[in-house]
Amino acid sequence: MRTLRFSHLKPCVLRIGRRLAHGGAAGFQRRIVDDELDELFPEIAAISLDGPKAVGKTTTAEQRVRAVVRLDESEHQTLVRASPSMILDYPRPTLVDEWQRVPEVWDRIRRAIDHDPKGGQFLLAGSASPHPGSVTHSGAGRIGRMRMRPMTLAERGVEEPTVSLRALLSGTRPELRGSTDVGLKQYAEEIVASGFPGIRGFGPRGRRFHLDSYIATTVEKEIATSAAPVKRPQAMTAWLRAYAAAESTTASYTRILDAATPGQTDKPSRGAADAYRDALTALWLLDPLPTWVPVGNALNRLVAKPKHHLADPALSARLLGLDSRALLTGSGRVMNPGAGVALGALFEALATLSVRVSAQADEAGAGHLRTRNGDHEVDLIVERADGAVVACEVKLASSVQDSDTKHLHWLKKTIGDRLLDAIVINTGPRAYRRPDGIGVVPLALLGV
């Protein structure tokens, strides 16, 4: 094989494809995940950034590399597919963008790291999981995996956060302070504005156009190269719309399928619906919140169903035909695989997105809690590696009543000192602690 020569190139800039960042991309906005990469990449030889298209993986990764290989561009895909080992000839650090298009490069990189494990060599960005069997080794112990999600409310610059999730996880029960003018109208606007960086900059019509295009392209084109291609795009779109209607609920997949095909006798099979779910999951478009599984057996009658979430609440709002006005007037009601008004479900989804990104940055996991008989539930449980947790209820309200904290008090009685802190995330004007010790935190004031 011919070795690629780079002597004619500038030592720190390799121009491949459309562009290469050199000291900062136009429009680049630093994100929480940048802090994670700054800490880890110098020590870890290869990190794969996983997440849906347009979430910002490429732009983020470009800030840290000398070479970019774009495998979604046909000429580069053809060359690397013919000889996957050539990926090792580029200057390092190297970004391999859309690596799943030529999954053989994963194994080539893994083997290279076996021989030279020093940190900071490869970043891989993927917007889909590769076909089963196309990667012969998981990469465990060699290639790290990092999830990248759409922008949190704090990352969007809506408000300066005054409450740190990291401080809550410390167990010191920090003072909660700060005030905000962000209210219900702005939260509704942020739900539909999207956390995808390339979509946020447009006006309302432009955002709607791009979100519609995103959904159509995903269903009609991206699925064709995913791990579980499907043949009926219209049926899949109907299923995806029903899934969006189940946002922030634990509705069964049977109910979602029924909601996607009301009045139809020729319904897709359960197997077809499972194929829709698998294909969309492979594209990182579904981001369900798992059930929290506590250490020990203090809680042994929990619902095992995940809570449904799309990657970005704006996608759910668009699939349901809801703009900010419709959300605020209540003219759009969730299509009833689960209960609740759309604004409440999507506000919870926005809060969940923000909490999960911050939790990941602090090496914590996130889940939800619901007992089987439904008498107790907590919207978000953030868990440290040692099993200690911060519990969060999400309320679409500007004030907090005693009834809003009853599940948090129940959890405290149940798990005792393992509950480090408990807060209610709401739409109110200020952060504070109630006399019972429960924190009240406007979503706009919650940061990493």
Backbone hydrogen bonds in HBPLUS format (Angstrom, degrees):
<---DONOR---> <-ACCEPTOR-->    atom                        ^
c    i                          cat <-CA-CA->   ^        H-A-AA   ^      H-
h    n   atom  resd res      DA  || num        DHA   H-A  angle D-A-AA Bond
n    s   type  num  typ     dist DA aas  dist angle  dist       angle   num
A0009-LEU N   A0006-PHE O   3.00 MM   3  5.42 166.0  2.02 117.6 121.9     1
A0013-VAL N   A0010-LYS O   3.40 MM   3  5.41 155.3  2.47 103.1 109.9     2
A0014-LEU N   A0066-ARG O   3.07 MM  52  6.02 132.4  2.30 167.5 174.2     3
A0028-PHE N   A0025-ALA O   2.98 MM   3  5.14 160.6  2.02 128.8 126.8     4
A0034-ASP N   A0031-ARG O   3.06 MM   3  5.35 142.9  2.20 103.3 113.9     5
A0035-ASP N   A0032-ILE O   3.08 MM   3  5.64 133.9  2.30 111.5 121.4     6
A0037-LEU N   A0033-VAL O   2.94 MM   4  6.25 160.8  1.98 152.9 157.5     7
A0038-ASP N   A0034-ASP O   2.86 MM   4  6.03 159.2  1.90 148.8 154.9     8
A0039-GLU N   A0035-ASP O   3.12 MM   4  6.26 146.6  2.24 140.6 148.4     9
A0040-LEU N   A0036-GLU O   2.94 MM   4  6.11 158.9  1.99 151.2 157.3    10
A0041-PHE N   A0037-LEU O   2.83 MM   4  5.29 157.0  1.88 140.3 148.2    11
A0043-GLU N   A0040-LEU O   2.88 MM   3  5.54 147.2  1.99 121.1 130.8    12
A0044-ILE N   A0040-LEU O   2.92 MM   4  5.95 147.7  2.02 151.0 160.1    13
A0120-GLY N   A0041-PHE O   2.84 MM  79  5.06 113.4  2.29 172.1 164.5    14
A0120-GLY N   A0044-ILE O   2.92 MM  76  5.94 158.2  1.97 125.2 122.2    15
A0121-GLN N   A0045-ALA O   2.92 MM  76  5.07 142.4  2.07 124.0 136.0    16
A0122-PHE N   A0045-ALA O   2.92 MM  77  6.34 162.8  1.95 157.1 162.2    17
A0144-GLY N   A0046-ALA O   2.88 MM  98  6.24 158.7  1.93 155.2 148.7    18
A0047-ILE N   A0122-PHE O   3.08 MM  75  6.56 149.1  2.18 147.9 154.2    19
A0124-LEU N   A0047-ILE O   2.90 MM  77  6.20 162.3  1.94 147.1 150.5    20
A0048-SER N   A0144-GLY O   2.68 MM  96  6.01 165.9  1.70 158.3 161.4    21
A0146-MET N   A0048-SER O   2.84 MM  98  6.05 159.1  1.89 172.1 167.8    22
A0049-LEU N   A0124-LEU O   2.64 MM  75  6.01 160.6  1.67 173.1 171.9    23
A0126-GLY N   A0049-LEU O   3.06 MM  77  6.38 166.5  2.08 166.7 166.6    24
A0050-ASP N   A0146-MET O   2.86 MM  96  6.04 164.3  1.88 151.7 157.0    25
A0148-MET N   A0050-ASP O   2.77 MM  98  5.88 161.7  1.80 170.3 167.7    26
A0051-GLY N   A0126-GLY O   3.35 MM  75  6.70 149.2  2.45 164.3 169.2    27
A0060-THR N   A0056-GLY O   3.07 MM   4  6.11 163.4  2.10 152.0 157.0    28
A0061-ALA N   A0057-LYS O   2.89 MM   4  6.06 165.2  1.92 153.3 157.8    29
A0062-GLU N   A0058-THR O   2.84 MM   4  5.94 155.2  1.90 154.1 161.0    30
A0063-GLN N   A0060-THR O   3.38 MM   3  5.82 148.9  2.49 106.0 113.6    31
A0064-ARG N   A0061-ALA O   2.99 MM   3  5.75 169.2  2.01 127.2 130.1    32
A0066-ARG N   A0093-PRO O   2.83 MM  27  5.59 167.1  1.85 147.5 149.4    33
A0067-ALA N   A0093-PRO O   3.35 MM  26  6.75 153.0  2.43 151.6 156.3    34
A0095-LEU N   A0067-ALA O   2.79 MM  28  6.12 166.2  1.81 156.1 160.5    35
A0069-VAL N   A0095-LEU O   2.82 MM  26  6.15 166.8  1.84 170.2 174.6    36
A0097-ASP N   A0069-VAL O   2.83 MM  28  5.97 155.8  1.89 153.6 161.7    37
A0073-GLU N   A0070-ARG O   3.23 MM   3  5.78 161.8  2.26 113.8 117.1    38
A0071-LEU N   A0097-ASP O   3.00 MM  26  5.87 158.0  2.05 147.5 150.3    39
A0077-GLN N   A0073-GLU O   2.93 MM   4  6.05 163.5  1.96 160.0 164.8    40
A0078-THR N   A0074-SER O   2.86 MM   4  5.93 161.6  1.89 150.2 154.6    41
A0079-LEU N   A0075-GLU O   3.23 MM   4  6.38 161.8  2.26 139.2 143.7    42
A0080-VAL N   A0076-HIS O   2.97 MM   4  6.09 172.0  1.97 153.3 155.8    43
A0081-ARG N   A0077-GLN O   2.81 MM   4  5.80 153.5  1.88 146.1 154.4    44
A0082-ALA N   A0078-THR O   3.07 MM   4  6.19 151.5  2.16 141.5 148.4    45
A0083-SER N   A0079-LEU O   3.14 MM   4  6.44 141.2  2.30 139.7 150.2    46
A0086-MET N   A0083-SER O   2.99 MM   3  5.89 166.8  2.01 129.8 133.6    47
A0087-ILE N   A0084-PRO O   3.17 MM   3  6.02 170.2  2.18 122.8 125.9    48
A0088-LEU N   A0085-SER O   3.00 MM   3  5.80 166.9  2.01 123.5 127.2    49
A0089-ASP N   A0086-MET O   2.94 MM   3  5.27 163.6  1.97 112.7 118.2    50
A0094-THR N   A0121-GLN O   2.89 MM  27  6.36 153.2  1.96 150.6 154.3    51
A0123-LEU N   A0094-THR O   2.85 MM  29  6.19 161.8  1.88 156.4 158.7    52
A0096-VAL N   A0123-LEU O   2.84 MM  27  6.33 157.8  1.89 159.6 166.7    53
A0125-ALA N   A0096-VAL O   3.00 MM  29  6.31 164.4  2.03 148.8 149.6    54
A0098-GLU N   A0125-ALA O   2.65 MM  27  5.48 125.9  1.93 138.7 156.5    55
A0101-ARG N   A0098-GLU O   3.07 MM   3  6.00 170.2  2.08 126.2 129.4    56
A0099-TRP N   A0125-ALA O   3.27 MM  26  6.33 146.7  2.39 140.8 147.8    57
A0102-VAL N   A0099-TRP O   3.04 MM   3  5.76 151.7  2.13 120.6 126.9    58
A0105-VAL N   A0102-VAL O   3.03 MM   3  6.21 172.8  2.03 139.1 139.5    59
A0106-TRP N   A0103-PRO O   3.05 MM   3  5.62 149.1  2.15 114.5 122.2    60
A0108-ARG N   A0104-GLU O   3.23 MM   4  6.60 155.8  2.29 147.4 154.6    61
A0109-ILE N   A0105-VAL O   2.88 MM   4  6.06 162.2  1.92 152.1 155.9    62
A0110-ARG N   A0106-TRP O   2.90 MM   4  6.13 159.0  1.94 148.4 155.1    63
A0111-ARG N   A0107-ASP O   2.98 MM   4  6.13 162.4  2.01 146.8 150.8    64
A0112-ALA N   A0108-ARG O   3.03 MM   4  6.24 153.9  2.10 143.4 151.0    65
A0113-ILE N   A0109-ILE O   2.96 MM   4  6.21 153.5  2.03 151.5 158.1    66
A0114-ASP N   A0110-ARG O   3.03 MM   4  6.38 141.7  2.19 142.8 153.6    67
A0114-ASP N   A0111-ARG O   3.14 MM   3  5.01 122.0  2.49  90.4 105.1    68
A0115-HIS N   A0112-ALA O   3.16 MM   3  5.38 129.4  2.43  98.7 110.7    69
A0116-ASP N   A0112-ALA O   2.97 MM   4  6.24 143.2  2.11 142.0 153.5    70
A0129-SER N   A0282-ALA O   2.70 MM 153  4.95 141.7  1.85 132.2 145.4    71
A0134-SER N   A0131-HIS O   3.04 MM   3  5.62 162.8  2.07 139.2 140.8    72
A0142-ARG N   A0139-GLY O   2.82 MM   3  5.28 158.6  1.86 139.3 142.0    73
A0143-ILE N   A0139-GLY O   2.74 MM   4  4.98 164.7  1.76 144.1 149.6    74
A0151-MET N   A0195-GLY O   2.87 MM  44  4.40 172.9  1.87 122.5 120.1    75
A0156-ARG N   A0152-THR O   3.13 MM   4  6.36 133.6  2.35 141.6 153.2    76
A0156-ARG N   A0153-LEU O   3.25 MM   3  5.21 135.1  2.47  94.0 106.0    77
A0157-GLY N   A0154-ALA O   3.18 MM   3  5.54 162.6  2.21 110.0 115.4    78
A0162-THR N   A0445-LEU O   3.01 MM 283  5.32 141.4  2.16 123.7 130.6    79
A0163-VAL N   A0445-LEU O   2.94 MM 282  5.88 157.9  1.99 176.0 168.9    80
A0447-GLY N   A0163-VAL O   2.79 MM 284  5.98 166.1  1.81 176.9 177.4    81
A0168-LEU N   A0164-SER O   3.11 MM   4  6.48 152.5  2.19 144.2 151.6    82
A0165-LEU N   A0447-GLY O   2.98 MM 282  6.23 159.6  2.02 145.0 149.1    83
A0169-LEU N   A0165-LEU O   2.91 MM   4  6.19 151.7  1.99 149.4 157.1    84
A0170-SER N   A0166-ARG O   3.11 MM   4  6.31 119.2  2.50 133.8 148.6    85
A0170-SER N   A0167-ALA O   3.13 MM   3  5.05 142.8  2.28  94.3 105.4    86
A0171-GLY N   A0168-LEU O   3.39 MM   3  5.97 162.9  2.42 111.0 115.4    87
A0431-ALA N   A0178-GLY O   2.91 MM 253  5.48 157.8  1.96 153.8 157.2    88
A0180-THR N   A0429-PRO O   2.73 MM 249  5.09 150.8  1.81 145.9 151.6    89
A0187-TYR N   A0183-GLY O   3.04 MM   4  6.32 157.5  2.09 156.5 163.8    90
A0188-ALA N   A0184-LEU O   2.96 MM   4  6.20 159.0  2.01 152.0 157.3    91
A0189-GLU N   A0185-LYS O   3.00 MM   4  6.29 151.5  2.08 142.1 150.3    92
A0190-GLU N   A0186-GLN O   2.86 MM   4  6.11 153.3  1.93 147.4 154.3    93
A0191-ILE N   A0187-TYR O   2.97 MM   4  6.23 146.7  2.09 147.0 155.7    94
A0192-VAL N   A0188-ALA O   3.38 MM   4  6.70 159.0  2.42 147.7 150.7    95
A0193-ALA N   A0189-GLU O   2.90 MM   4  5.95 129.7  2.16 140.2 155.2    96
A0199-ILE N   A0196-PHE O   3.03 MM   3  5.52 156.4  2.08 119.0 126.3    97
A0200-ARG N   A0196-PHE O   3.21 MM   4  6.34 152.1  2.29 161.9 170.2    98
A0202-PHE N   A0199-ILE O   3.27 MM   3  6.01 171.2  2.28 123.4 126.0    99
A0207-ARG N   A0203-GLY O   2.83 MM   4  6.06 159.4  1.88 164.0 170.8   100
A0208-ARG N   A0204-PRO O   2.99 MM   4  6.23 162.4  2.02 149.4 154.0   101
A0209-PHE N   A0205-ARG O   2.88 MM   4  6.12 160.4  1.92 151.8 157.3   102
A0210-HIS N   A0206-GLY O   2.94 MM   4  6.18 164.0  1.97 150.2 154.1   103
A0211-LEU N   A0207-ARG O   2.85 MM   4  6.02 159.6  1.89 154.6 160.4   104
A0212-ASP N   A0208-ARG O   2.90 MM   4  6.04 162.1  1.93 149.8 154.9   105
A0213-SER N   A0209-PHE O   2.92 MM   4  6.14 158.0  1.96 147.2 153.8   106
A0214-TYR N   A0210-HIS O   2.80 MM   4  5.94 151.5  1.88 143.3 151.6   107
A0215-ILE N   A0211-LEU O   2.99 MM   4  6.23 162.8  2.02 151.5 154.5   108
A0216-ALA N   A0212-ASP O   2.93 MM   4  6.16 168.6  1.95 152.5 156.0   109
A0217-THR N   A0213-SER O   2.79 MM   4  5.85 166.1  1.81 151.3 155.8   110
A0218-THR N   A0214-TYR O   2.97 MM   4  6.05 155.9  2.03 143.1 150.1   111
A0219-VAL N   A0215-ILE O   3.03 MM   4  6.25 168.4  2.04 154.1 156.3   112
A0220-GLU N   A0216-ALA O   2.83 MM   4  5.85 165.4  1.85 154.9 159.7   113
A0221-LYS N   A0217-THR O   2.84 MM   4  5.22 153.1  1.91 135.7 142.7   114
A0222-GLU N   A0217-THR O   2.96 MM   5  6.30 162.2  1.99 149.4 155.3   115
A0223-ILE N   A0218-THR O   3.04 MM   5  6.05 140.2  2.20 156.9 162.6   116
A0224-ALA N   A0221-LYS O   3.05 MM   3  5.47 134.3  2.26 106.4 118.3   117
A0225-THR N   A0222-GLU O   3.04 MM   3  5.64 151.4  2.12 115.0 122.3   118
A0226-SER N   A0223-ILE O   3.02 MM   3  4.92 163.9  2.05 105.9 110.9   119
A0236-MET N   A0232-ARG O   2.99 MM   4  6.28 155.2  2.05 154.9 162.9   120
A0237-THR N   A0233-PRO O   2.87 MM   4  6.11 155.3  1.93 150.8 157.3   121
A0238-ALA N   A0234-GLN O   3.03 MM   4  6.30 155.0  2.09 145.8 152.2   122
A0239-TRP N   A0235-ALA O   2.99 MM   4  6.26 153.1  2.06 143.7 151.2   123
A0240-LEU N   A0236-MET O   2.81 MM   4  6.07 157.9  1.86 151.4 157.9   124
A0241-ARG N   A0237-THR O   2.89 MM   4  6.11 150.2  1.97 145.7 153.7   125
A0242-ALA N   A0238-ALA O   3.04 MM   4  6.31 154.3  2.11 143.9 150.5   126
A0243-TYR N   A0239-TRP O   2.86 MM   4  6.17 148.6  1.96 146.8 156.4   127
A0244-ALA N   A0240-LEU O   2.89 MM   4  6.17 154.2  1.96 144.8 151.7   128
A0245-ALA N   A0241-ARG O   2.99 MM   4  6.30 145.2  2.11 141.4 151.0   129
A0246-ALA N   A0242-ALA O   3.15 MM   4  6.43 124.7  2.48 133.4 147.0   130
A0246-ALA N   A0243-TYR O   2.93 MM   3  5.04 138.4  2.11  99.1 111.8   131
A0247-GLU N   A0244-ALA O   3.09 MM   3  5.17 159.1  2.13 110.2 111.7   132
A0249-THR N   A0246-ALA O   2.99 MM   3  5.50 138.7  2.16 150.6 145.1   133
A0248-SER N   A0308-HIS O   2.75 MM  60  5.32 162.2  1.78 164.2 158.3   134
A0308-HIS N   A0249-THR O   2.85 MM  59  5.73 162.0  1.88 168.7 165.3   135
A0256-ILE N   A0252-SER O   3.06 MM   4  6.43 153.1  2.13 145.9 153.9   136
A0257-LEU N   A0253-TYR O   2.93 MM   4  6.08 159.4  1.97 143.1 148.3   137
A0258-ASP N   A0254-THR O   2.96 MM   4  6.20 157.0  2.01 145.5 152.0   138
A0259-ALA N   A0255-ARG O   2.90 MM   4  6.10 154.3  1.97 145.4 152.3   139
A0260-ALA N   A0256-ILE O   2.98 MM   4  6.20 135.9  2.17 142.0 154.1   140
A0260-ALA N   A0257-LEU O   3.14 MM   3  5.04 127.7  2.43  92.1 106.0   141
A0261-THR N   A0258-ASP O   3.21 MM   3  5.32 145.7  2.34  99.2 108.9   142
A0264-GLN N   A0261-THR O   3.30 MM   3  5.54 166.8  2.31 125.7 125.6   143
A0272-ALA N   A0269-SER O   3.08 MM   3  5.09 119.0  2.47  94.1 108.5   144
A0273-ALA N   A0269-SER O   3.02 MM   4  6.37 160.5  2.06 151.7 156.7   145
A0274-ASP N   A0270-ARG O   2.86 MM   4  6.09 151.7  1.94 146.3 154.3   146
A0275-ALA N   A0271-GLY O   2.98 MM   4  6.24 141.7  2.13 137.2 147.8   147
A0275-ALA N   A0272-ALA O   3.04 MM   3  4.95 118.6  2.43  90.9 106.6   148
A0276-TYR N   A0272-ALA O   2.99 MM   4  6.41 146.5  2.10 146.3 155.3   149
A0277-ARG N   A0273-ALA O   3.05 MM   4  6.39 165.2  2.07 150.9 153.7   150
A0278-ASP N   A0274-ASP O   2.86 MM   4  6.09 162.1  1.90 148.9 154.1   151
A0279-ALA N   A0275-ALA O   2.90 MM   4  6.00 161.4  1.94 147.7 152.8   152
A0280-LEU N   A0276-TYR O   2.97 MM   4  6.17 165.2  1.99 156.7 160.3   153
A0281-THR N   A0277-ARG O   2.87 MM   4  5.97 149.5  1.96 146.8 155.9   154
A0282-ALA N   A0278-ASP O   2.90 MM   4  6.06 150.5  1.98 144.0 151.8   155
A0283-LEU N   A0280-LEU O   3.27 MM   3  5.13 133.7  2.49  90.2 102.2   156
A0285-LEU N   A0280-LEU O   3.00 MM   5  5.44 150.7  2.09 172.0 162.9   157
A0284-TRP N   A0281-THR O   2.93 MM   3  4.95 159.7  1.97 110.4 113.4   158
A0311-ALA N   A0285-LEU O   2.78 MM  26  5.12 143.2  1.92 153.8 149.3   159
A0287-ASP N   A0309-HIS O   2.77 MM  22  5.24 171.0  1.78 151.8 152.5   160
A0289-LEU N   A0307-LYS O   2.80 MM  18  4.96 160.4  1.84 151.2 153.2   161
A0307-LYS N   A0289-LEU O   2.79 MM  18  4.96 163.7  1.82 147.2 149.3   162
A0368-HIS N   A0290-PRO O   2.98 MM  78  6.46 138.4  2.16 144.8 157.3   163
A0292-TRP N   A0368-HIS O   2.78 MM  76  5.27 169.2  1.79 150.5 148.1   164
A0372-ARG N   A0301-ARG O   2.96 MM  71  5.82 154.0  2.02 146.1 145.5   165
A0303-VAL N   A0370-ARG O   2.64 MM  67  5.53 174.4  1.65 170.2 169.8   166
A0315-LEU N   A0312-ASP O   2.94 MM   3  5.57 141.7  2.08 118.6 127.8   167
A0317-ALA N   A0313-PRO O   2.97 MM   4  6.31 164.6  1.99 155.7 159.6   168
A0318-ARG N   A0314-ALA O   2.93 MM   4  6.07 156.9  1.99 143.4 149.7   169
A0319-LEU N   A0315-LEU O   2.91 MM   4  6.09 161.6  1.95 150.2 155.2   170
A0320-LEU N   A0316-SER O   3.06 MM   4  6.25 143.8  2.19 146.4 155.7   171
A0322-LEU N   A0317-ALA O   2.83 MM   5  5.04 173.4  1.84 155.0 152.7   172
A0321-GLY N   A0318-ARG O   2.99 MM   3  4.90 158.3  2.04 102.2 109.0   173
A0327-LEU N   A0323-ASP O   3.01 MM   4  6.30 156.0  2.07 153.0 160.3   174
A0328-LEU N   A0324-SER O   2.98 MM   4  6.16 156.8  2.03 146.9 152.5   175
A0329-THR N   A0325-ARG O   2.94 MM   4  6.13 152.7  2.02 152.8 160.1   176
A0330-GLY N   A0326-ALA O   3.05 MM   4  5.90 121.4  2.40 135.5 147.6   177
A0331-SER N   A0326-ALA O   3.19 MM   5  5.20 133.1  2.42 141.2 148.4   178
A0345-ALA N   A0341-VAL O   3.19 MM   4  6.51 161.8  2.23 155.8 161.3   179
A0346-LEU N   A0342-ALA O   2.89 MM   4  6.06 163.1  1.92 159.8 164.4   180
A0347-PHE N   A0343-LEU O   2.81 MM   4  5.88 148.6  1.91 146.7 155.4   181
A0348-GLU N   A0344-GLY O   3.05 MM   4  6.20 157.2  2.10 142.4 148.4   182
A0349-ALA N   A0345-ALA O   3.02 MM   4  6.28 145.5  2.14 135.4 145.5   183
A0350-LEU N   A0346-LEU O   2.93 MM   4  6.18 151.9  2.01 143.0 149.4   184
A0351-ALA N   A0347-PHE O   2.95 MM   4  6.22 157.9  2.00 149.2 155.3   185
A0352-THR N   A0348-GLU O   2.81 MM   4  6.00 155.5  1.87 148.3 155.6   186
A0353-LEU N   A0349-ALA O   2.95 MM   4  6.17 159.9  1.99 148.6 153.2   187
A0354-SER N   A0350-LEU O   3.11 MM   4  6.33 165.0  2.13 146.7 150.4   188
A0355-VAL N   A0351-ALA O   2.91 MM   4  6.12 161.1  1.95 152.9 158.1   189
A0356-ARG N   A0352-THR O   2.90 MM   4  6.00 163.3  1.93 152.7 157.4   190
A0357-VAL N   A0353-LEU O   3.17 MM   4  6.35 161.9  2.21 152.3 156.0   191
A0358-SER N   A0354-SER O   3.26 MM   4  6.42 164.6  2.29 144.8 149.0   192
A0359-ALA N   A0355-VAL O   2.80 MM   4  5.92 156.7  1.85 152.1 159.5   193
A0360-GLN N   A0356-ARG O   2.99 MM   4  6.11 163.1  2.02 147.1 150.9   194
A0361-ALA N   A0357-VAL O   3.24 MM   4  6.48 154.2  2.32 142.2 148.6   195
A0362-ASP N   A0359-ALA O   2.96 MM   3  5.17 137.1  2.14 101.9 114.5   196
A0364-ALA N   A0359-ALA O   2.88 MM   5  4.92 165.3  1.90 142.8 141.0   197
A0363-GLU N   A0360-GLN O   3.02 MM   3  4.98 158.5  2.07 113.4 112.3   198
A0365-GLY N   A0383-GLU O   2.95 MM  18  5.18 155.4  2.01 151.1 150.1   199
A0383-GLU N   A0365-GLY O   2.88 MM  18  5.18 155.7  1.94 135.5 143.6   200
A0367-GLY N   A0381-ILE O   2.97 MM  14  5.18 143.4  2.10 137.4 148.9   201
A0381-ILE N   A0367-GLY O   2.74 MM  14  5.18 156.0  1.80 144.9 146.2   202
A0369-LEU N   A0378-VAL O   3.06 MM   9  5.07 174.2  2.07 155.0 155.3   203
A0378-VAL N   A0369-LEU O   2.84 MM   9  5.07 152.1  1.91 134.0 141.1   204
A0371-THR N   A0376-HIS O   2.92 MM   5  5.57 164.3  1.94 161.9 165.3   205
A0374-GLY N   A0371-THR O   2.90 MM   3  5.15 155.4  1.97 110.1 117.9   206
A0380-LEU N   A0392-CYS O   2.98 MM  12  4.96 147.4  2.08 155.7 157.2   207
A0392-CYS N   A0380-LEU O   2.78 MM  12  4.96 162.4  1.81 158.0 158.1   208
A0382-VAL N   A0390-VAL O   2.86 MM   8  5.14 175.7  1.86 161.3 160.7   209
A0390-VAL N   A0382-VAL O   2.83 MM   8  5.14 150.7  1.92 145.8 155.7   210
A0384-ARG N   A0388-ALA O   2.83 MM   4  5.47 167.2  1.84 170.9 173.5   211
A0387-GLY N   A0384-ARG O   3.04 MM   3  5.42 165.4  2.06 116.1 119.0   212
A0389-VAL N   A0418-ARG O   2.80 MM  29  6.16 165.2  1.82 167.4 170.6   213
A0420-LEU N   A0389-VAL O   2.71 MM  31  5.62 146.9  1.81 155.3 166.8   214
A0391-ALA N   A0421-ASP O   3.09 MM  30  6.54 157.5  2.14 149.6 150.3   215
A0423-ILE N   A0391-ALA O   2.93 MM  32  6.43 158.7  1.98 161.4 167.7   216
A0393-GLU N   A0423-ILE O   3.00 MM  30  6.46 160.0  2.04 152.9 158.5   217
A0425-ILE N   A0393-GLU O   2.71 MM  32  6.04 164.9  1.73 172.4 169.0   218
A0395-LYS N   A0425-ILE O   2.85 MM  30  6.16 168.7  1.86 169.7 172.8   219
A0427-THR N   A0397-ALA O   2.93 MM  30  5.49 164.8  1.96 140.0 141.4   220
A0404-ASP N   A0401-GLN O   2.94 MM   3  5.35 145.9  2.06 109.0 119.3   221
A0405-THR N   A0402-ASP O   3.08 MM   3  5.52 160.3  2.12 112.5 118.7   222
A0408-LEU N   A0405-THR O   3.08 MM   3  5.28 123.4  2.42 101.9 116.6   223
A0409-HIS N   A0405-THR O   3.05 MM   4  6.40 155.6  2.12 157.3 164.4   224
A0410-TRP N   A0406-LYS O   3.00 MM   4  6.22 153.8  2.07 143.0 150.6   225
A0411-LEU N   A0407-HIS O   2.96 MM   4  6.14 154.4  2.03 140.1 146.6   226
A0412-LYS N   A0408-LEU O   3.03 MM   4  6.29 152.9  2.11 143.7 150.8   227
A0413-LYS N   A0409-HIS O   3.06 MM   4  6.36 157.9  2.11 149.1 154.2   228
A0414-THR N   A0410-TRP O   3.00 MM   4  6.19 140.2  2.16 141.9 153.5   229
A0414-THR N   A0411-LEU O   3.10 MM   3  4.92 121.9  2.45  90.1 105.4   230
A0415-ILE N   A0411-LEU O   2.90 MM   4  6.08 165.5  1.92 161.6 162.2   231
A0416-GLY N   A0412-LYS O   2.85 MM   4  5.09 137.2  2.03 135.2 142.9   232
A0418-ARG N   A0415-ILE O   3.36 MM   3  5.78 161.1  2.39 131.8 129.8   233
A0419-LEU N   A0416-GLY O   3.11 MM   3  6.08 169.7  2.12 125.8 129.1   234
A0439-GLY N   A0422-ALA O   2.90 MM  17  6.19 171.4  1.91 154.3 152.1   235
A0424-VAL N   A0439-GLY O   2.73 MM  15  6.13 145.5  1.85 145.0 154.2   236
A0441-VAL N   A0424-VAL O   2.92 MM  17  6.12 169.2  1.93 153.1 155.7   237
A0426-ASN N   A0441-VAL O   3.09 MM  15  6.22 150.9  2.17 126.1 134.3   238
A0443-LEU N   A0426-ASN O   3.04 MM  17  5.97 154.1  2.11 169.1 163.2   239
A0432-TYR N   A0440-VAL O   3.05 MM   8  5.43 151.0  2.14 143.8 152.6   240
A0440-VAL N   A0432-TYR O   2.80 MM   8  5.43 158.7  1.85 173.7 173.8   241
A0434-ARG N   A0438-ILE O   2.89 MM   4  5.44 177.0  1.89 159.4 158.5   242
A0437-GLY N   A0434-ARG O   2.88 MM   3  5.30 162.7  1.91 119.3 123.0   243
A0445-LEU N   A0442-PRO O   2.90 MM   3  5.48 152.1  1.98 118.3 126.7   244
A0446-LEU N   A0443-LEU O   3.17 MM   3  5.36 168.6  2.19 111.9 115.4   245
